[in-house]
Amino acid sequence: QQQVKQSPQSLIVQKGGISIINCAYENTAFDYFPWYQQFPGKGPALLIAIRPDVSEKKEGRFTISFNKSAKQFSLHIMDSQPGDSATYFCAARGAGANNLFFGTGTRLTVIP
Amino acid sequence: KAGVTQTPRYLIKTRGQQVTLSCSPISGHRSVSWYQQTPGQGLQFLFEYFSETQRNKGNFPGRFSGRQFSNSRSEMNVSTLELGDSALYLCASSRGQGDGYTFGSGTRLTVV
């Protein structure tokens, strides 16, 4: 059973537009929600992460919105650039654990 | 600062053989986790080692094993390889529980 559900599977956005990727979870014991970016031939790289006591976190053009009651969180990429074209994964981790449960990934393509 | 180093980058093995993959974590990082990445199953947690002890294990058969040395370097071994073991194997290191991961670029294993 997929612990973290991610959508959409793929996304095409115009340069300068906003990319939005959504994730949902069921396990209320999760207490850490990171987003990773992966380019072909590379391992995932941590982009931004949030804990459930905060509803929003922003770092540069990347923002996580977190809705604890709905058990959903999303990544917004503002002013999307062709260099943002990559696969994005959301993930979740339980309190007291170090292993991550990953979503299935979203392949983002930003067209010039 | 050197990142997480995984060797080799690519491997081709025959069904029934065994394979050993190596991971050198970032200096000062004592936790090493291993993940399997496939197009069908996505990123799945294999196991985590901390101070030479396996601290957590995912839902993989006993053919998958690992160990960690006193210098925090880690190896994972897969015995009796099956075609379905073809995947990108990723190693991630962190200072300890609760810290964010840094992933290596992975070892691409192909079983023929």
Backbone of each chain as ProteinMPNN parsed JSONL, in Angstrom:
{"seq_chain_A": "QQQVKQSPQSLIVQKGGISIINCAYENTAFDYFPWYQQFPGKGPALLIAIRPDVSEKKEGRFTISFNKSAKQFSLHIMDSQPGDSATYFCAARGAGANNLFFGTGTRLTVIP", "coords_chain_A": {"N_chain_A": [[0.844, -1.194, 0.0], [0.584, 2.169, -0.896], [2.092, 4.585, 0.99], [2.329, 7.288, 0.73], [0.699, 9.344, -1.454], [1.009, 10.7, -4.65], [0.482, 13.32, -6.969], [0.327, 15.338, -9.987], [1.273, 12.64, -12.251], [2.82, 13.484, -14.342], [3.801, 16.712, -15.568], [3.461, 19.617, -17.435], [4.696, 22.781, -17.905], [4.655, 26.219, -18.743], [7.49, 28.353, -19.202], [8.108, 30.576, -16.554], [5.69, 30.168, -15.392], [3.566, 28.707, -12.771], [4.321, 25.792, -11.038], [2.614, 23.079, -9.654], [2.537, 20.521, -7.352], [1.037, 17.783, -5.808], [0.556, 16.015, -2.706], [-0.591, 13.334, -0.612], [-1.289, 11.799, 2.532], [-1.818, 9.108, 4.904], [-0.993, 8.241, 7.404], [-0.954, 9.432, 10.559], [1.18, 9.591, 12.204], [3.337, 10.531, 10.894], [5.873, 12.983, 10.816], [7.526, 14.635, 9.418], [8.138, 16.131, 6.372], [9.582, 16.023, 3.467], [10.642, 17.37, 0.268], [12.03, 16.168, -2.715], [14.291, 16.602, -5.446], [15.095, 15.215, -8.528], [17.459, 14.687, -10.998], [18.141, 13.18, -14.222], [20.256, 10.374, -13.971], [21.262, 11.084, -11.548], [21.219, 11.115, -7.914], [18.367, 11.656, -5.702], [17.879, 15.013, -4.553], [17.612, 16.982, -1.673], [15.146, 19.412, -1.52], [13.37, 21.099, -0.047], [11.787, 21.123, 3.15], [9.196, 20.34, 5.552], [7.61, 20.577, 8.764], [4.778, 19.356, 10.65], [3.789, 21.373, 12.331], [3.761, 23.737, 11.085], [2.242, 25.702, 8.559], [3.061, 26.616, 6.139], [6.006, 26.895, 4.177], [8.669, 28.663, 2.823], [11.241, 28.8, 0.431], [13.171, 30.61, -1.457], [12.145, 30.24, -4.756], [10.58, 28.101, -4.179], [7.874, 26.677, -2.464], [6.334, 25.055, 0.245], [3.113, 24.005, 0.989], [1.111, 23.098, 3.692], [-1.436, 21.079, 4.905], [-2.696, 20.033, 7.679], [-5.085, 18.948, 8.734], [-6.357, 17.92, 6.495], [-4.516, 16.14, 5.729], [-2.647, 16.613, 3.675], [-0.141, 17.85, 1.456], [1.694, 20.186, -0.497], [3.811, 21.15, -3.235], [4.885, 24.17, -4.504], [6.216, 25.694, -7.301], [7.396, 28.655, -8.122], [7.571, 31.004, -10.872], [8.603, 29.163, -12.839], [11.372, 27.536, -14.381], [13.24, 26.381, -17.284], [15.426, 24.918, -16.331], [14.373, 23.753, -14.078], [13.224, 21.471, -14.865], [12.725, 18.223, -14.106], [12.428, 15.259, -12.043], [10.203, 15.18, -9.371], [9.866, 14.313, -5.992], [7.72, 13.711, -3.3], [7.851, 13.048, 0.212], [7.606, 11.27, 3.349], [8.129, 10.946, 6.869], [8.127, 9.005, 9.814], [7.733, 9.814, 13.307], [10.555, 9.426, 15.344], [11.746, 7.702, 13.616], [13.966, 7.0, 10.843], [13.649, 6.387, 8.229], [12.337, 7.065, 4.995], [9.149, 7.388, 3.41], [8.301, 7.405, 0.128], [6.576, 9.343, -2.386], [5.268, 8.57, -5.686], [6.439, 10.124, -7.595], [6.768, 13.001, -9.763], [7.072, 13.985, -13.013], [8.366, 16.834, -14.148], [8.194, 19.129, -16.755], [9.439, 22.028, -18.053], [8.662, 24.289, -20.42], [10.257, 26.45, -22.747]], "CA_chain_A": [[0.0, 0.0, 0.0], [1.376, 3.379, -1.006], [1.897, 5.399, 2.185], [2.239, 8.684, 0.295], [0.162, 9.382, -2.817], [1.485, 11.906, -5.309], [-0.098, 13.631, -8.277], [0.12, 14.407, -11.098], [2.411, 11.813, -12.631], [3.649, 14.348, -15.17], [3.319, 18.091, -15.574], [4.138, 20.494, -18.388], [4.431, 24.164, -17.522], [5.391, 27.233, -19.521], [8.477, 29.141, -18.463], [7.509, 31.693, -15.83], [4.442, 29.741, -14.76], [3.627, 28.075, -11.447], [4.17, 24.335, -11.037], [2.024, 22.627, -8.39], [2.532, 19.066, -7.198], [0.28, 17.485, -4.595], [0.751, 14.727, -2.035], [-1.514, 13.035, 0.478], [-0.837, 10.696, 3.373], [-2.809, 8.623, 5.86], [-0.409, 7.959, 8.712], [-0.833, 10.664, 11.352], [2.448, 9.562, 12.946], [4.378, 11.214, 10.111], [6.142, 14.309, 11.386], [8.539, 15.338, 8.621], [7.671, 16.0, 4.991], [10.529, 16.66, 2.546], [10.519, 17.253, -1.181], [13.297, 15.924, -3.371], [14.392, 16.85, -6.882], [16.037, 14.264, -9.109], [17.798, 14.804, -12.414], [18.569, 11.884, -14.766], [21.619, 9.956, -13.655], [21.659, 11.593, -10.228], [20.344, 10.753, -6.804], [17.472, 12.742, -5.28], [18.485, 16.073, -3.742], [16.622, 17.641, -0.828], [14.777, 20.767, -1.944], [12.731, 21.843, 1.035], [11.065, 20.201, 4.018], [8.315, 21.014, 6.504], [7.06, 19.774, 9.863], [3.333, 19.607, 10.682], [3.381, 22.511, 13.145], [3.852, 24.918, 10.227], [1.331, 25.517, 7.423], [3.721, 27.005, 4.888], [7.435, 27.198, 4.265], [9.129, 29.163, 1.527], [12.676, 28.963, 0.218], [13.347, 31.081, -2.823], [10.958, 30.055, -5.599], [9.908, 26.874, -3.762], [7.023, 26.807, -1.28], [5.506, 23.914, 0.646], [1.89, 24.288, 1.733], [0.787, 21.899, 4.469], [-2.778, 21.075, 5.492], [-2.659, 18.899, 8.606], [-6.402, 18.325, 8.901], [-6.659, 17.183, 5.275], [-3.382, 15.242, 5.507], [-2.157, 16.882, 2.33], [0.865, 18.889, 1.33], [1.97, 20.447, -1.903], [4.99, 21.938, -3.607], [4.655, 25.188, -5.519], [7.433, 26.27, -7.87], [7.04, 29.919, -8.762], [8.464, 31.421, -11.967], [9.276, 27.931, -13.261], [12.427, 27.696, -15.388], [13.602, 25.117, -17.942], [16.351, 24.191, -15.455], [13.601, 23.051, -13.049], [12.739, 20.218, -15.448], [13.284, 17.128, -13.305], [11.389, 14.496, -11.348], [10.041, 15.627, -7.991], [9.29, 13.323, -5.094], [7.398, 14.059, -1.928], [8.157, 11.939, 1.115], [7.167, 11.456, 4.727], [8.877, 10.14, 7.828], [7.467, 8.898, 11.103], [8.469, 10.273, 14.478], [11.434, 8.411, 15.898], [12.295, 6.848, 12.557], [14.826, 7.724, 9.915], [13.375, 5.98, 6.862], [11.349, 7.864, 4.291], [8.199, 6.809, 2.47], [8.28, 8.321, -1.006], [5.546, 9.31, -3.406], [5.677, 7.915, -6.931], [7.196, 11.053, -8.431], [6.14, 13.827, -10.805], [8.05, 14.449, -14.001], [8.053, 18.207, -14.542], [8.848, 19.687, -17.931], [9.181, 23.457, -18.216], [8.973, 24.617, -21.816], [10.65, 27.861, -22.894]], "C_chain_A": [[0.881, 1.247, 0.0], [1.076, 4.279, 0.182], [1.718, 6.873, 1.837], [1.802, 8.679, -1.169], [0.48, 10.734, -3.444], [0.809, 12.073, -6.66], [0.293, 15.048, -8.686], [1.378, 13.586, -11.371], [3.378, 12.626, -13.499], [2.986, 15.705, -15.298], [4.143, 18.881, -16.584], [3.707, 21.916, -18.1], [5.243, 25.088, -18.43], [6.391, 27.938, -18.615], [7.799, 30.353, -17.831], [6.221, 31.33, -15.106], [4.668, 29.116, -13.387], [3.404, 26.577, -11.614], [3.647, 23.929, -9.669], [1.954, 21.112, -8.381], [1.915, 18.763, -5.83], [0.597, 16.106, -4.027], [-0.234, 14.584, -0.894], [-0.988, 11.836, 1.253], [-1.935, 10.3, 4.328], [-2.272, 8.534, 7.289], [-0.181, 9.247, 9.501], [0.43, 10.684, 12.206], [3.579, 10.214, 12.161], [4.615, 12.609, 10.681], [7.191, 15.104, 10.613], [8.232, 15.059, 7.169], [8.636, 16.754, 4.067], [10.107, 16.511, 1.093], [11.921, 17.095, -1.754], [13.171, 16.184, -4.868], [15.434, 15.892, -7.436], [16.204, 14.517, -10.599], [18.264, 13.444, -12.912], [20.021, 11.59, -14.419], [22.124, 10.424, -12.301], [20.737, 11.042, -9.155], [19.429, 11.924, -6.455], [18.219, 13.741, -4.401], [17.384, 16.778, -2.962], [16.414, 19.076, -1.278], [14.348, 21.609, -0.757], [11.943, 20.847, 1.863], [10.238, 20.992, 5.025], [7.905, 20.043, 7.601], [5.614, 20.199, 10.067], [2.891, 20.764, 11.563], [3.407, 23.82, 12.366], [2.963, 24.687, 9.01], [1.985, 25.873, 6.087], [5.193, 27.281, 5.158], [7.918, 27.583, 2.876], [10.646, 29.273, 1.516], [12.891, 29.34, -1.241], [12.066, 30.93, -3.621], [10.122, 28.845, -5.182], [9.138, 27.096, -2.463], [6.324, 25.484, -1.026], [4.29, 24.477, 1.38], [1.461, 22.997, 2.411], [-0.577, 22.05, 5.118], [-2.9, 19.837, 6.378], [-4.009, 18.195, 8.701], [-6.778, 17.49, 7.679], [-5.595, 16.125, 4.978], [-2.884, 15.364, 4.067], [-1.059, 17.932, 2.395], [1.244, 19.023, -0.141], [3.224, 21.298, -2.054], [4.577, 22.908, -4.707], [6.017, 25.696, -5.995], [7.013, 27.505, -8.647], [8.041, 30.242, -9.866], [9.283, 30.232, -12.473], [10.221, 28.188, -14.441], [12.735, 26.353, -16.054], [14.558, 24.271, -17.104], [15.657, 23.462, -14.308], [13.071, 21.718, -13.567], [13.465, 19.042, -14.802], [12.108, 16.312, -12.789], [11.375, 14.912, -9.883], [9.332, 14.555, -7.174], [8.919, 13.98, -3.775], [7.703, 12.83, -1.072], [7.636, 12.274, 2.5], [7.947, 10.509, 5.62], [8.148, 10.156, 9.169], [8.35, 9.407, 12.235], [9.317, 9.135, 15.024], [12.041, 7.484, 14.876], [13.194, 7.677, 11.658], [14.547, 7.361, 8.468], [12.233, 6.809, 6.285], [10.425, 6.985, 3.454], [8.02, 7.824, 1.348], [6.99, 8.203, -1.806], [6.13, 8.752, -4.686], [6.378, 8.848, -7.909], [6.348, 11.788, -9.449], [7.232, 14.308, -11.738], [7.605, 15.817, -14.504], [8.872, 18.599, -15.763], [8.455, 21.148, -18.044], [9.623, 23.846, -19.619], [9.236, 26.112, -21.97], [9.578, 28.702, -23.576]], "O_chain_A": [[1.81, 1.362, 0.8], [-0.067, 4.696, 0.368], [1.043, 7.613, 2.552], [2.462, 8.081, -2.019], [0.247, 11.781, -2.839], [0.593, 11.108, -7.393], [0.564, 15.881, -7.821], [2.426, 13.829, -10.772], [4.596, 12.474, -13.401], [1.77, 15.836, -15.156], [5.372, 18.819, -16.582], [2.516, 22.225, -18.057], [6.365, 24.771, -18.825], [6.161, 28.097, -17.416], [7.024, 31.059, -18.476], [5.722, 32.109, -14.294], [5.798, 29.01, -12.909], [2.438, 26.143, -12.241], [4.165, 24.372, -8.644], [1.385, 20.496, -9.283], [2.235, 19.408, -4.832], [0.868, 15.159, -4.765], [-0.659, 15.567, -0.288], [-0.323, 10.965, 0.693], [-2.879, 11.059, 4.546], [-3.01, 8.727, 8.255], [0.681, 10.053, 9.152], [0.72, 11.686, 12.86], [4.665, 10.427, 12.701], [3.666, 13.328, 10.992], [7.684, 16.124, 11.095], [8.081, 13.906, 6.766], [8.524, 17.969, 3.902], [9.315, 15.636, 0.745], [12.863, 17.777, -1.35], [12.11, 16.013, -5.468], [16.527, 15.769, -6.884], [15.235, 14.556, -11.356], [18.736, 12.629, -12.119], [20.896, 12.445, -14.555], [23.279, 10.188, -11.947], [19.635, 10.571, -9.434], [19.684, 13.056, -6.865], [19.081, 13.363, -3.608], [16.346, 17.129, -3.522], [17.361, 19.852, -1.404], [14.89, 22.684, -0.502], [11.479, 19.834, 1.34], [10.53, 22.151, 5.318], [7.86, 18.831, 7.386], [5.253, 21.313, 9.689], [1.711, 21.113, 11.547], [3.112, 24.883, 12.913], [2.935, 23.577, 8.478], [1.505, 25.469, 5.028], [5.574, 27.814, 6.2], [7.614, 26.916, 1.886], [11.256, 29.77, 2.462], [12.804, 28.5, -2.138], [11.016, 31.43, -3.216], [9.069, 28.591, -5.767], [9.673, 27.63, -1.492], [5.79, 24.863, -1.945], [4.42, 25.314, 2.273], [1.447, 21.934, 1.791], [-0.84, 23.039, 5.801], [-3.17, 18.737, 5.895], [-4.061, 16.966, 8.742], [-7.446, 16.464, 7.813], [-5.765, 15.308, 4.073], [-2.723, 14.376, 3.351], [-1.052, 18.791, 3.276], [1.122, 18.076, -0.918], [3.631, 22.038, -1.158], [3.992, 22.509, -5.714], [6.862, 26.08, -5.187], [6.361, 27.415, -9.687], [9.197, 29.821, -9.819], [10.511, 30.294, -12.527], [9.91, 28.946, -15.36], [12.514, 25.301, -15.454], [14.507, 23.042, -17.159], [16.279, 22.641, -13.634], [12.53, 20.924, -12.798], [14.679, 18.896, -14.943], [10.948, 16.626, -13.057], [12.422, 14.984, -9.24], [8.337, 13.972, -7.607], [9.716, 14.722, -3.2], [7.798, 11.713, -1.581], [7.271, 13.415, 2.785], [8.369, 9.43, 5.204], [7.624, 11.184, 9.597], [9.576, 9.423, 12.118], [8.842, 8.006, 15.151], [12.78, 6.567, 15.235], [13.18, 8.907, 11.709], [15.134, 7.953, 7.562], [11.3, 7.198, 6.987], [10.845, 5.986, 2.871], [7.632, 8.967, 1.591], [6.39, 7.133, -1.899], [7.329, 8.491, -4.774], [6.861, 8.401, -8.949], [5.343, 11.27, -9.935], [8.193, 14.952, -11.317], [6.594, 15.939, -15.196], [10.089, 18.422, -15.794], [7.27, 21.471, -18.122], [10.8, 23.747, -19.965], [8.528, 26.938, -21.394], [9.766, 29.903, -23.769]]}, "seq_chain_B": "KAGVTQTPRYLIKTRGQQVTLSCSPISGHRSVSWYQQTPGQGLQFLFEYFSETQRNKGNFPGRFSGRQFSNSRSEMNVSTLELGDSALYLCASSRGQGDGYTFGSGTRLTVV", "coords_chain_B": {"N_chain_B": [[33.233, 20.175, 0.267], [33.082, 16.73, 0.3], [30.625, 14.681, -1.266], [28.175, 12.042, -0.914], [29.512, 9.005, -1.798], [29.172, 6.501, -4.155], [30.031, 3.289, -5.232], [30.325, 0.517, -7.527], [29.427, 2.7, -10.326], [27.945, 1.534, -12.328], [26.745, -1.765, -12.971], [26.712, -4.996, -14.34], [25.206, -8.028, -13.973], [24.762, -11.596, -13.831], [21.864, -13.632, -13.603], [21.39, -15.317, -10.529], [23.926, -14.86, -9.582], [25.902, -13.066, -7.078], [26.147, -9.772, -5.61], [28.009, -6.93, -4.512], [27.65, -3.744, -3.235], [28.999, -0.483, -2.685], [29.23, 2.217, -0.312], [30.261, 5.394, 0.589], [29.822, 7.581, 3.142], [29.083, 11.1, 3.788], [31.641, 12.899, 5.417], [31.601, 12.636, 8.904], [28.963, 11.943, 9.035], [26.94, 9.522, 10.483], [24.879, 7.84, 9.994], [23.662, 5.605, 7.599], [21.605, 4.929, 4.923], [19.856, 2.736, 2.72], [18.282, 2.596, -0.443], [16.08, 1.254, -2.919], [15.453, 1.969, -6.264], [13.058, 1.765, -8.713], [11.307, 1.847, -11.885], [8.723, 0.815, -11.636], [8.095, 0.38, -8.876], [9.062, 2.602, -7.601], [10.79, 4.561, -5.144], [12.096, 2.666, -2.622], [12.593, 1.778, 0.734], [15.374, 0.056, 1.981], [17.28, -0.645, 4.146], [18.694, 0.706, 7.217], [21.705, 1.807, 8.683], [23.44, 2.55, 11.648], [26.143, 3.587, 13.461], [27.398, 1.07, 13.017], [25.361, -0.719, 13.439], [22.38, -2.322, 12.427], [19.564, -0.428, 12.177], [17.029, -0.224, 11.242], [14.769, -1.846, 9.013], [13.549, -2.489, 5.768], [10.866, -3.888, 3.764], [12.066, -6.267, 2.358], [13.353, -9.275, 0.839], [15.46, -11.746, 2.517], [17.688, -12.03, 0.938], [18.782, -9.647, 0.505], [21.153, -7.785, 2.098], [23.188, -5.992, 4.469], [25.926, -4.008, 5.752], [27.824, -2.056, 8.085], [30.806, -0.274, 8.538], [33.403, 0.624, 10.916], [34.268, 3.125, 10.177], [32.058, 4.295, 9.187], [31.496, 3.766, 6.54], [29.546, 1.875, 4.219], [28.257, -1.252, 3.041], [26.195, -2.999, 0.743], [24.739, -6.124, 0.059], [23.562, -8.339, -2.383], [22.304, -11.461, -2.803], [22.011, -14.399, -4.896], [20.925, -13.314, -7.391], [18.061, -11.936, -9.025], [16.102, -11.288, -11.99], [14.348, -9.228, -11.44], [15.706, -7.694, -9.631], [17.052, -5.764, -10.883], [17.828, -2.425, -10.851], [18.139, 0.981, -9.664], [20.305, 1.536, -7.115], [20.356, 3.333, -4.246], [22.23, 5.175, -1.921], [22.066, 6.889, 1.143], [23.173, 9.394, 3.364], [23.237, 10.661, 6.756], [23.543, 12.806, 9.646], [22.351, 11.749, 11.884], [19.461, 10.334, 13.496], [16.55, 12.004, 12.528], [17.745, 13.994, 11.073], [18.167, 15.535, 7.81], [18.528, 13.702, 4.731], [21.365, 13.085, 2.589], [21.715, 12.084, -0.635], [23.594, 9.709, -2.584], [24.765, 9.284, -6.007], [24.041, 6.842, -6.867], [24.058, 3.287, -7.721], [23.75, 1.656, -10.679], [22.265, -1.292, -11.245], [22.119, -3.996, -13.366], [20.533, -6.959, -14.092], [20.988, -9.836, -15.916]], "CA_chain_B": [[32.911, 19.004, 1.096], [32.743, 15.608, -0.562], [29.284, 14.153, -1.066], [28.065, 10.605, -0.717], [30.143, 8.328, -2.938], [28.75, 5.117, -4.351], [30.773, 2.566, -6.264], [30.581, 1.183, -8.805], [28.264, 3.415, -10.855], [27.173, 0.603, -13.155], [27.085, -3.178, -12.818], [25.88, -5.971, -15.038], [25.398, -9.345, -13.371], [23.919, -12.673, -14.345], [20.923, -14.237, -12.647], [21.988, -16.315, -9.653], [25.161, -14.345, -8.976], [25.718, -12.125, -5.978], [26.776, -8.491, -5.88], [28.253, -6.066, -3.358], [27.705, -2.325, -3.569], [29.68, 0.245, -1.627], [28.79, 3.594, -0.078], [31.039, 6.186, 1.537], [28.984, 8.724, 3.515], [29.729, 12.386, 4.031], [32.43, 12.856, 6.635], [30.844, 13.056, 10.078], [27.638, 11.319, 9.017], [27.03, 8.183, 11.047], [23.746, 7.031, 9.54], [23.629, 5.293, 6.172], [20.389, 4.222, 4.52], [19.866, 2.25, 1.335], [16.993, 2.57, -1.122], [16.01, 0.706, -4.265], [14.577, 2.77, -7.12], [12.653, 1.136, -9.971], [10.18, 2.569, -12.494], [7.442, 0.281, -11.205], [7.875, 0.482, -7.426], [9.554, 3.872, -7.083], [11.864, 4.515, -4.154], [11.704, 1.839, -1.482], [13.603, 1.693, 1.783], [15.947, -1.268, 2.208], [17.703, -0.701, 5.547], [19.483, 1.813, 7.742], [22.732, 1.465, 9.64], [23.949, 3.641, 12.48], [27.205, 3.074, 14.339], [27.654, -0.335, 12.688], [24.204, -1.555, 13.803], [21.184, -2.119, 11.608], [18.58, 0.191, 13.056], [15.694, -0.34, 10.664], [14.808, -2.665, 7.811], [12.342, -2.438, 4.952], [10.225, -5.154, 3.45], [12.784, -6.946, 1.277], [13.755, -10.628, 1.259], [16.742, -11.895, 3.183], [18.795, -11.987, -0.029], [19.336, -8.287, 0.604], [21.77, -7.59, 3.408], [24.125, -4.89, 4.482], [26.731, -3.847, 6.957], [28.489, -0.767, 8.197], [32.108, -0.398, 9.16], [33.666, 1.597, 11.98], [34.461, 4.46, 9.582], [30.711, 4.617, 8.684], [31.272, 3.249, 5.184], [28.567, 0.793, 4.245], [28.113, -2.11, 1.868], [25.019, -3.855, 0.696], [24.962, -7.331, -0.713], [22.374, -9.051, -2.863], [22.692, -12.807, -3.228], [21.1, -15.106, -5.808], [20.262, -12.233, -8.114], [16.922, -12.203, -9.897], [15.924, -10.237, -12.986], [13.626, -8.127, -10.798], [16.599, -6.89, -8.783], [17.589, -4.673, -11.701], [17.342, -1.182, -10.257], [19.133, 1.943, -9.183], [20.433, 1.412, -5.66], [20.777, 4.626, -3.716], [22.679, 5.263, -0.543], [21.888, 8.234, 1.684], [23.76, 9.523, 4.696], [22.8, 11.776, 7.587], [24.272, 12.82, 10.919], [21.683, 10.822, 12.773], [18.013, 10.313, 13.376], [15.902, 13.305, 12.517], [18.396, 14.905, 10.144], [17.871, 15.285, 6.403], [19.414, 12.835, 3.982], [22.042, 13.43, 1.346], [21.82, 10.878, -1.445], [24.61, 9.543, -3.609], [24.23, 9.198, -7.378], [23.496, 5.509, -7.056], [24.663, 2.231, -8.525], [22.753, 1.065, -11.585], [22.476, -2.733, -11.368], [21.334, -4.7, -14.377], [20.651, -8.414, -13.979], [20.615, -10.428, -17.216]], "C_chain_B": [[32.449, 17.892, 0.176], [31.343, 15.113, -0.226], [29.317, 12.677, -0.754], [28.582, 9.918, -1.977], [29.704, 6.888, -3.009], [29.573, 4.501, -5.479], [30.295, 1.128, -6.34], [29.337, 1.955, -9.265], [27.351, 2.481, -11.647], [27.691, -0.815, -12.932], [26.147, -4.0, -13.683], [26.223, -7.339, -14.469], [24.431, -10.335, -14.006], [23.026, -13.203, -13.234], [21.63, -15.312, -11.826], [23.294, -15.864, -8.996], [24.846, -13.496, -7.758], [26.504, -10.851, -6.294], [26.949, -7.712, -4.573], [28.411, -4.635, -3.842], [28.28, -1.561, -2.387], [29.199, 1.685, -1.54], [29.711, 4.252, 0.951], [30.239, 7.428, 1.882], [29.795, 10.01, 3.615], [30.466, 12.293, 5.363], [31.622, 13.404, 7.814], [29.437, 12.487, 10.139], [27.757, 9.875, 9.492], [25.892, 7.256, 10.607], [23.82, 6.849, 8.036], [22.373, 4.478, 5.894], [20.502, 3.831, 3.057], [18.43, 2.201, 0.812], [17.149, 1.912, -2.491], [15.046, 1.573, -5.072], [14.323, 2.04, -8.43], [11.496, 1.927, -10.559], [8.83, 2.099, -11.956], [7.111, 0.527, -9.739], [8.358, 1.797, -6.825], [10.712, 3.669, -6.119], [11.394, 3.742, -2.935], [12.879, 1.657, -0.542], [14.052, 0.251, 1.962], [16.337, -1.445, 3.672], [18.532, 0.53, 5.902], [20.492, 1.268, 8.743], [23.187, 2.723, 10.369], [24.951, 3.043, 13.445], [27.333, 1.563, 14.239], [26.495, -1.267, 13.031], [23.048, -1.26, 12.848], [20.075, -1.608, 12.501], [17.155, -0.001, 12.551], [15.814, -1.121, 9.359], [13.486, -2.548, 7.085], [11.865, -3.841, 4.627], [10.852, -5.806, 2.227], [13.2, -8.33, 1.777], [15.157, -10.653, 1.84], [17.943, -11.921, 2.247], [19.494, -10.627, -0.002], [19.894, -8.105, 2.014], [22.76, -6.439, 3.324], [24.989, -4.93, 5.714], [27.359, -2.467, 6.929], [29.783, -0.962, 8.969], [32.333, 0.733, 10.168], [33.897, 3.012, 11.441], [33.167, 4.949, 8.914], [30.474, 4.197, 7.238], [30.355, 2.038, 5.26], [28.623, 0.005, 2.943], [26.755, -2.774, 1.934], [25.294, -4.996, -0.262], [23.613, -7.905, -1.15], [22.849, -10.402, -3.374], [21.63, -13.377, -4.155], [20.254, -14.101, -6.599], [19.133, -12.731, -9.009], [16.789, -11.026, -10.871], [15.265, -8.998, -12.368], [14.471, -7.276, -9.872], [17.257, -5.766, -9.571], [16.983, -3.363, -11.232], [18.502, -0.227, -10.056], [19.148, 1.824, -7.67], [21.08, 2.685, -5.132], [21.163, 4.517, -2.253], [22.485, 6.709, -0.093], [22.525, 8.289, 3.062], [23.179, 10.73, 5.43], [23.585, 11.716, 8.889], [23.668, 11.815, 11.888], [20.19, 10.923, 12.572], [17.448, 11.724, 13.43], [16.544, 14.301, 11.581], [18.031, 14.552, 8.714], [18.936, 14.414, 5.764], [20.172, 13.601, 2.926], [22.236, 12.128, 0.585], [23.071, 10.9, -2.31], [23.953, 9.445, -4.972], [23.753, 7.796, -7.73], [24.384, 4.564, -7.838], [23.546, 1.627, -9.359], [23.101, -0.399, -11.78], [21.54, -3.295, -12.43], [21.598, -6.188, -14.24], [20.145, -9.027, -15.288], [20.543, -11.946, -17.111]], "O_chain_B": [[31.538, 18.079, -0.63], [30.926, 15.119, 0.932], [30.352, 12.127, -0.378], [28.139, 10.219, -3.085], [29.843, 6.138, -2.043], [29.779, 5.108, -6.529], [29.895, 0.562, -5.322], [28.289, 1.853, -8.626], [26.13, 2.631, -11.63], [28.884, -1.043, -12.736], [24.946, -3.737, -13.75], [27.38, -7.758, -14.48], [23.433, -9.963, -14.623], [23.409, -13.211, -12.064], [22.381, -16.122, -12.37], [23.711, -16.419, -7.98], [23.685, -13.239, -7.443], [27.405, -10.853, -7.133], [26.137, -7.825, -3.654], [29.202, -4.35, -4.741], [28.077, -1.938, -1.233], [28.816, 2.294, -2.538], [29.91, 3.726, 2.046], [29.994, 8.258, 1.006], [31.024, 10.001, 3.538], [29.975, 11.687, 6.316], [31.037, 14.485, 7.737], [28.789, 12.543, 11.184], [28.564, 9.103, 8.975], [25.943, 6.045, 10.823], [24.016, 7.808, 7.289], [22.114, 3.467, 6.547], [21.158, 4.507, 2.264], [17.5, 1.819, 1.522], [18.198, 2.0, -3.13], [13.946, 1.876, -4.61], [15.258, 1.733, -9.169], [10.775, 2.605, -9.827], [7.899, 2.894, -11.833], [5.97, 0.845, -9.403], [8.088, 2.075, -5.657], [11.504, 2.737, -6.255], [10.414, 4.116, -2.291], [14.008, 1.415, -0.968], [13.232, -0.66, 2.078], [15.785, -2.301, 4.362], [18.997, 1.276, 5.039], [20.18, 0.386, 9.544], [23.3, 3.801, 9.786], [24.637, 2.095, 14.165], [27.373, 0.864, 15.252], [26.635, -2.485, 12.922], [22.778, -0.108, 12.509], [19.687, -2.267, 13.466], [16.198, 0.051, 13.323], [16.842, -1.061, 8.684], [12.425, -2.51, 7.709], [12.381, -4.835, 5.137], [10.222, -5.884, 1.173], [13.379, -8.539, 2.977], [15.935, -9.712, 1.678], [19.085, -11.843, 2.698], [20.64, -10.487, -0.429], [19.173, -8.259, 3.0], [23.116, -5.981, 2.238], [24.814, -5.767, 6.6], [27.418, -1.806, 5.892], [29.838, -1.724, 9.934], [31.544, 1.674, 10.25], [33.737, 3.988, 12.174], [33.193, 5.917, 8.155], [29.341, 4.269, 6.761], [30.379, 1.278, 6.228], [28.989, 0.529, 1.89], [26.232, -3.073, 3.007], [25.995, -4.84, -1.262], [22.657, -7.946, -0.376], [23.692, -10.477, -4.268], [20.496, -12.899, -4.194], [19.03, -14.06, -6.477], [19.226, -13.778, -9.651], [17.286, -9.929, -10.618], [15.587, -7.866, -12.731], [14.008, -6.248, -9.378], [17.938, -4.916, -8.999], [15.762, -3.208, -11.217], [19.668, -0.571, -10.248], [18.117, 1.994, -7.018], [22.189, 3.055, -5.518], [20.499, 3.849, -1.461], [22.714, 7.641, -0.864], [22.427, 7.338, 3.836], [22.698, 11.683, 4.816], [24.214, 10.704, 9.201], [24.38, 11.123, 12.616], [19.714, 11.518, 11.605], [17.829, 12.529, 14.28], [15.962, 15.351, 11.309], [17.635, 13.422, 8.426], [20.088, 14.39, 6.196], [19.708, 14.625, 2.424], [22.844, 11.185, 1.092], [23.546, 11.96, -2.717], [22.729, 9.513, -5.085], [23.131, 7.589, -8.772], [25.325, 4.974, -8.519], [22.538, 1.153, -8.834], [24.11, -0.722, -12.407], [20.328, -3.089, -12.386], [22.747, -6.628, -14.268], [19.019, -8.768, -15.712], [20.245, -12.619, -18.098]]}, "name": "protein", "num_of_chains": 2, "seq": "QQQVKQSPQSLIVQKGGISIINCAYENTAFDYFPWYQQFPGKGPALLIAIRPDVSEKKEGRFTISFNKSAKQFSLHIMDSQPGDSATYFCAARGAGANNLFFGTGTRLTVIPKAGVTQTPRYLIKTRGQQVTLSCSPISGHRSVSWYQQTPGQGLQFLFEYFSETQRNKGNFPGRFSGRQFSNSRSEMNVSTLELGDSALYLCASSRGQGDGYTFGSGTRLTVV"}
